[in-house]
């Protein structure tokens, strides 16, 4: 099935399964919005967030960097495994 979405003067045709369309319509209705608006908001959200670097370090984390000095041979995975072993004994 093909679905047309209209926004002012632009149309978008999507091919979706009937089941997905019906579930999306129910969801949109429960949120008191249109399916077109729901899709537009979703696309706007993912395209706005895609420009952000997901590995960006927050100012709080930056301020904490370097506070703890660990030995060069420190094995965080082993330390965590030891912690879990003790926790669940």
C-alpha positions, 0 to 999 in steps of 0.5 A: 500500500502507498500512503501520501503525506502532504505538507503545504506544497510537498508530497511524500509517497511511502510504501508501508505494510497495512499492519504498520499503517493501521497501528500508526493511525491508532497511535496518532489518534491516541495522541490527537494528531494526524499521521502526517504530523506524526511522521513529520515530527519523527523525521524532524527529530531524527534529522535535528539530532543526527547533527549532534555528535553522540560521543560529545563529552558533556561539561560535567564529565569534562570537569571530572576528567583527570580527577582519578589517577589509575595505574597504566596497567589498570583493567577496568573489565577485570575490576568490574567482573570482580565487583559483580562476582562479589555482589552476586555471591 
